Structure formats: structure tokens, C-alpha cells
Amino acid sequence: MAKFRERALNEAASHTPARYFVEKGPVSSYFGENVFDLDKMKRYMSTKAYEAVVSAVRYGSRLDRSVADEIADGIRAWAVEKGCTHYTHLFQPLTGTTAEKHEAFVSVKNGYAVEQLKGSALVQQEPDASSFPNGGLRNTFEARGYSAWDPTSPVFILDGTLCVPSVFVAYTGEALDMKVPNIKSIQALSQAATPVARLFDDNVRSVRVNVGLEQEYFLVDEALYNARPDLVLCGRTVIGHTSAKDQQLEDHYFGAIPERVSAFMKDFETEAYKLGIQLETRHNEVAPNQFECAPLFSDVTTAIDQNMLLMIVMQKVAEKHHLKVIFHEKPFNGVNGSGKHCNWSMQTNTGINLLSPGKTPMKNLRFLTFFSCVLKAVYDHNFLLMTSVASLSNSFRLGGSEAPPAVMSVFSGSTLASVLDSIVSQKEMNDDAATADSIGIAKSIPEIILDNTDRNRTSPFAFTGNRFEFRAVGSSMNAAAATYVINSAVAEALTTFKAEVDALMAAGEEKDKAIVATIRKFVSESRNIMFEGNGYSREWAEEAARRGLKAITNVPDAYEIYKDPATIELFTKLGVLTESEIEARYEVLQETYVKKLQIEARVIGDICLNHVIPAAVSYQNLLVRNVRDLKEVYGDEYKTLCKSESETIRKISGFINALSEDVEALVEARKKANKEQNMAARAKMYSHEVAPIMDKVRYSADHLEMLVDDELWPLPKYRELLFF
């Protein structure tokens, strides 16, 4: 085999399970030790400073700068005691990842060094706004932007640096990050949901959004990863033939966790627990070398902040184990891709889950109210919601037989479907039909209590008992891209619901009857979004089209929904985004799509010209020499003896010629697209003209992989990447 691949395989074989973090006993003894939580605030802050932070965290009060110095002094004292030398504002720019700029605590005064953190530095920093994606909100010569502390998300320590979760805005105040619109959407939803919740309980003062983010990922040996230029530069394999064995036996899912992987999991979980991330689940996923972890539910901003932090921690810990974590949605063809399932629900300040149906959902008017509002929200903005998770990387996964289809639908389960049918038809429903049952298996087996709903893994937006699971979110994404859309759409539906109930009550209708009538109207208007069957089937794709539900067939085309008047009205009337901020996000999405596909097109061309074709030519020449040698020895009989070699030479020649021509065509298509000045038009050209040629290039390269002698193939193959 090629020397580079051989060296990588030998190095990978030498990697054994290792432990780098020593557990200190039960998790409870060190959980949250690197988080500056409320208990630590009491010890390091004055009562005035502590109460100011508590008010900001619990009630959303604006933090008074007059106490900022006291707060900063307490945080600094704790951080320095923990060995920190620097601090940073950690924010979430439109790259979809995180950003940080470290500042030293130390300051020299009169020749003496002291550690200090001023309140002004804690509250506000100034990153370069023009150096991050901004969609035209900032020019190169207009560099000023601000990161500002978000006190609702706790300060923590990572790698000896104090991290301050922050938002990121332009000098003009416009949002340049993923967090600001998410926070605004939460506020909008609370303002809309609270009056509706008070129809059932006068004690409700606010409603918050809870989220649980399941994180899927692949693990690859570090040496093999580094031997694949496409994995290093693109996060996925742009060429590579499927392995003879992959996931077809379904033996990896929930199987015994490999020792090396288990050691990695335990170490990153230890670090996550220290950061207050309450991980609850770990297991093998469907594809080989694919795994999942999942935390407990928390409020949406904390859940997203912790998920972004968790991805950083996983990558850092993996390196110590000579592993690489891959968050790309589809790093390997032919096996399942990865998602970040977003489990979404609403909860009142009194502790009530508004999406909990109870034992008799037919009688739970509050639940039916909020369920019908979510249903209408998803129906009214179904294409926008699917587009919120559309990206180049996720496009390889969505619509496949292992992930939600690219058209939106809502699954409610047979029990709820019957309840909703009875509401629309105004027929009486027996309470027993809407009550959970049980299964008796054997005398020695405990009784299994059935949920009110089954699970449908083919549904993009499925109700799973007391929450909705948005399964289409990509594994590499910042989930805020989806949650601020969900929050906004539901806020709009709740506002409409309350207005219609009030109108009916003003006309003399009793409250409960007005609520039931509005639920019936919402469910009736949203019936087309409800689907209880197999979302992977061709029949559903055809039925969805008849219902007027659009599928995402092309990502840049889908982004046009952000310019739709209904989308602009949704965000602007709720104060989530301004028109200029919407336009900026539209531009950033198109630009990001172009840049990522441009990189992939360059990488696949480079690999084919500098790795694949030379290997194929070398093997072809070897075969030609063998044929010549046989001709000299056996004369005319060589034709019979060399039939298979001659056929292989012919096939290799054909694929080499096709590969060379297609790579050349790919270069020309890129050049043509790059001349287009309008970014949206360029994205469409890359999608419609460049990407199809890349598929042709891959076809030839993958076939050559199966023809060329394994000893000459230069890149680690799927069977080596996916099994260690």
C-alpha cells in the first residue's frame, strides 16, 4: 500500500485505550466545580451584587453597571483561586461555532503585578465585527462590534481560562450572532404564552422554553484522519467506496461500547460534569464508529450554550486519546449520518409542562390548547422551519432513508390523532381510548406501561409524550438556528389563539367553549401537516406535494424563504430580527454554502489529480508490464492468459480518462460560478452546476478504488476508518 497510508495504519494500530482524567469519586462530589453558580456567588460577592445577578438570571432584569465592579471582583477572585490567568468572552458568531479572545488578568501598577478584572471588561468587550460573517451589516472599514455578558448563562472555566458567555452585536446594535435572536424569541414566546396559560391558571407569570439536545458523532483514529485530506479540510470524505460490511447487520446500534471509545466517553463526561453539564445517556449509534450522548433538559439558552461547550470539550479530550470527533452530518457515504435531535417543550414558572397530556388528554384542555398552537405554528411556517436546518452538510443527510425527510410533517401518535379527530368532527370520545394501557409479558417481568404515543423516527417533528422532537437539526449546527424559528412561530400562533378566544368571549361565548372552538379551528386549518405513517416512503412524498407541502430539494433555493413577506413579518412584528438582520442572515447562509462547496470542489480535484490518478496509473503500468512479459514468454497464448488483466487495464483507462475530463470540467464550472458577483446567484450555480460534476468525479474515483491494488491505494479506506 502507499507509504502514507501504511504509516497511518501502523500508527493507528499502536493507539490503545488511555485515561487522562482521574475521577474524584462520585459525580456529585465534583459536579459543577468549574462553574460559577449561585452558591459560589454567595461566597465571593456582596449581598447587593449577588441579588443583582440573581434578579438578572431568574427574572431577566437588566444588570445595573453600578454593581459590575463588585461582581467582576468576585468572579476574578474565584477564577484566580482555580488557577486562571486569562478570561474571555465566549460568543456564537454566524459561523455556527464559538469564538473567543483571551485577555490576561495580570496588570502592572507601580512596578507591582496584580490580578484584576474590571466590571466594564466583564460586561463588554470589543471583537472585530467585520472579520466575522455579517451579511453586509459591517464593512471592512467599519470594524467595531461588541460582545456583552449574558448573565443568564453561568460563567465557567475551561482549560485554565475564565469563559464569560456573551452575545455579539454590531456598533449599530444589530445582532451578529446566533444567541441574540434566540433570546428575543424566548421573550416573545413568553409574552405570547403567558396570557394563554393564564386562561387556566392565574398564578402563571412567565413561560420558558426547555430543550434537550441529543448529540450524535463519529470517532476516527487520529492517524487515519490525518491521512485523509478530505476529512481534515472538509469534515467528510469526498471520495471513498463503501465497505463490504458497514451497518447492514444492525449489530453496532446499542452494542457493547468498545474499550477505547468507553475510555474517551468517561473522560469527556468527567470534564462535562465539572462544567455542570448533566449528561445522562451514552450509546453506540447505528453506523459503525457512530455514537451519541444526551443531557438532561434545561432552559433553551443553557442547553445550547452547554451543547456548544460540550462539542469543544469532546474535541479536546479526543485528541488526548488519539481520536478525532467528527460532527459533520454525513462524513461517510452509505451509512447513517448524524443529527442533533432537538427536544422542545414549554414550562410555566409554576413548574407545569404545557405539553404534558396527562392520562386523559381528551380532558386536558390546557394541553390541547398549546398542542394545537404548536401544530398551527409548524403548518404556517413549515418550509421556513425545514430551511432553518438546511446547510450543505445537512443536505447530504436530509431526505435519506436514515434521517427525517426533507418535507415537514408532524407526528402525534394514534391516541392523540384520535383525540384531534374527535375534536374536529365534534364526536364524543371514550376516555379509555385516550388513556395509557399496559403490556403483560411474563410473570417474572414487570408490567410495561404504554405511553400515550408511539415513536416515529421518520417524522421531522414528532410528539414524543411531553415534548416535540425536531429530528432534522444537523449534528454540527448551533441549535439556535432552529429554536429561534420554532419559538417565533409558536409565539405568533399563541398570540392569534388568545385574540380569537377573546373575540369569542366578547361575543358572549363561555371561556371553555371559546377555547374548544379555537382549538378545533387551529387543528382543522393544520390537518395537512399531520402525518402518522412512513415519512421515508415515496407515497408520502407524493401525498405531501398534493397537500402543498414543499420539500427542500436544493439548499440555496430554499434560502429564498427568508425573503418571503410572511417570514419577514413573523420576525419583525415579534422583534426577533429586523429586516436588515434577516437580509444579513440570508446573505451569510448563501456565502457559507458557496465557500464550503468551493472548498470541497477544490479538495476532490486535488485528491483525484495528486492521489487517485497517480495510483491508478501506477497500477495500470504494472499490469501492462505483466502483459508484455507474458507475451514474450507465451507468444499468442498470452491473449487467453491475460484476459482479466486486459479487461482491468481497459476499465482503469476508462475511469482515468473520465476522471481527468470531469476534474477539468469541475475547475471550469468553479471559475464560471466565481465570476458571478451576486452571492445568491453564485450559490445556485454551485449547487446546480458544480455539485453534479463532483458526483461524477466521485463515481470514477470510487470505482478506481475497487480496481487498483490495495497496496498502491494512497488513502485509508472505509473499512479502516470505520472499524478499529
Secondary structure, 3 states (H helix, E strand, C coil): CCHHHHHHHHHHHHCCCCCCCCCCCCHHHCCCCCEECHHHHHHHCCHHHHHHHHHHHHHCCCCCHHHHHHHHHHHHHHHHHCCCCEEEEEECECCCCCECCEEECEEEECCEEEECCCHHHHHEECCEHHHCCCCCCCCCCCCEEEEEECCCCCEEEECCEEEEEEEEEECCCCECECHHHHHHHHHHHHHHHHHHHCCCCCCCCCEEEEEEECEEEEEEEHHHHHCCHHHHHHCCCCCCCCCCCCCCCCCCCCCCCCHHHHHHHHHHHHHHHHCCCCEEEEEECCCCCEEEEEECCEEHHHHHHHHHHHHHHHHHHHHHCCEEEECCCCCCCCCCCCECCEEEEEEECCCCECCCCCCCHHHCHHHHHHHHHHHHHHHHCHHHHHHCCCCHHHHCCCCCCCCCCCECCEECCHHHHHHHHHHHHCCCCCHHHHCCCEECCCCCCCCEECCCCCCCCCCCEEECCCCEEECCCECCCCCHHHHHHHHHHHHHHHHHHHHHHHHHHHCCCCHHHHHHHHHHHHHHHCHHHECCCCCCCHHHHHHHHHCCCCECCCHHHHHHHHHCHHHHHHHHHHCCCCHHHHHHHHHHHHHHHHHHHHHHHHHHHHHHHHHHHHHHHHHHHHHHHHHHHHHHHHHHHHHHHCHHHHHHHHHHHHHHHHHHHHHHHHHHHHHHHHCCCCHHHHHHHHHHHHHHHHHHHHHHHHHHHHHCCCCCCCCCCHHHHCCC
